[in-house]
């Protein structure tokens, strides 16, 4: 089934978002512009600033709004608040210690799998003799 350009533009993802998520769950991110209450947060007046520009938080979840706009659920720990943010509203915060927990976990998994494979190979050689 082929779509007209008008149909394709209606079903495609938001042009502001990348195809794959830019941020991962657990990653520290920084807010590019302040978050204001648009009426969806009941504990503040409409128009009030909820989180200031430059605030840092951690991505808790990645979801979609209307199946086209990627939303990151960000936990702003110092503010004690959790808000949904668009990809264009966030940037990666520099890790102070340079530690990448995902790379560390992948390294551990590779070592663990290699050790298990070596154990299985040794066990099958013992059984074959």
N, C-alpha and C positions, 0 to 999 in steps of 0.2 A: 504494500500500500504506500503510495507516495503522497506527500503533503504539499500544499501550496506554500510559498514563503510566508504568507500571513498565518497559516495554520501552524507551521513549524515554529514561528516566533512565539506563539501562544503556549506551546507545549515544551519549549526548551527551558533549561535552567536559567536562573537569574544571570544576567551578563556581568554582574559584579562579583560573582562567586567563581572560584576555580572548579574544575571538574572533580578533582580529588580534594578532600579537606586539607587545608593548609596547616591546621593544628591538630594535635592528637590529644586524646583523653589523658589528663594528668599534666599536660604541658602548662608552663607558666606563661601568661599572656598579659599584655599591657593595653589599656583602653586608650584609643586615639582621641576620642572626643567624649565629653561628659554625657552621662545618661540623665535625661529629664523624664519626669513622670508624664506619660501621655494619657493618664487616667486608668491605666491597668494596675497600678500599685495603690492599694487602698489606704496605706498608712501615711500618705503625704498628699499635699495639694497638687492639682494639675499644674504642670510647669515647673515645679520644684526640682532642683538638682538632686539626684539620688546617689550618683557616684561621680567623682571628679575625674577629669582628664588625667591620664598618667597613672591611674590606680591599677594595681596588679592583682591578678587572681589566677585561678587554676581552672582549666576546662574540665567539667564534670561529665558532660554528655554532648553528643553531637546529634542534632536532629534536623528535620525539615519543616518549613512552614509552607502550606499549600503545595507541597511536593516539589517546590522549585527554589525556595530560598533556604540556604543552609543557616541554621541557628546553633550557636555554641552556648551551652549552659555554663556560665562562668561563676565560680564561687569567689567573691571578693572577701577574703578572710578578714582583713583589717576593718572593713566596713560592716562585716557580719551579714552580708546580703548576697543573694544569688539572682542573677538576671540572665536573660537570653540576649546574645549579641550577634550581630551580623559579622561576616568575615571582614568586611571593609571597615568595621569599627575597631578591629583588634590588630595587634602586631605581636610578634614573638618577643618575650622579655628575655634578655640575656641571662643565662645561667651564671651565677657568680662563681660556682665551683667547677663549672665545665663538665659536670658529671651527666652523662646521658644514660638514664636508667633503661631505656629501650635497647640501646646498643649492648649494655651490660647483660641484660636478660637474654638477648639473642646469642651473645658469646657463651653464656652459661648453658643454654639449650644445645648449642652445637657441640660443646665439650661433653655434655651429659649423653647426648645421642651417640657420639663417637665412642665413648667409654662403654655404653650398652652394646653397641655393635661389636666392639672388640671382645667383650665378655661372651656374646653369643657365638662369635667365630671360634673362640677358644673352647667353648663348651661343645660345639659341634665337632671340632677336631678330636676332642677327648672321646666322644661317643663313637666316632668313626674308627678309632684305632683299636 
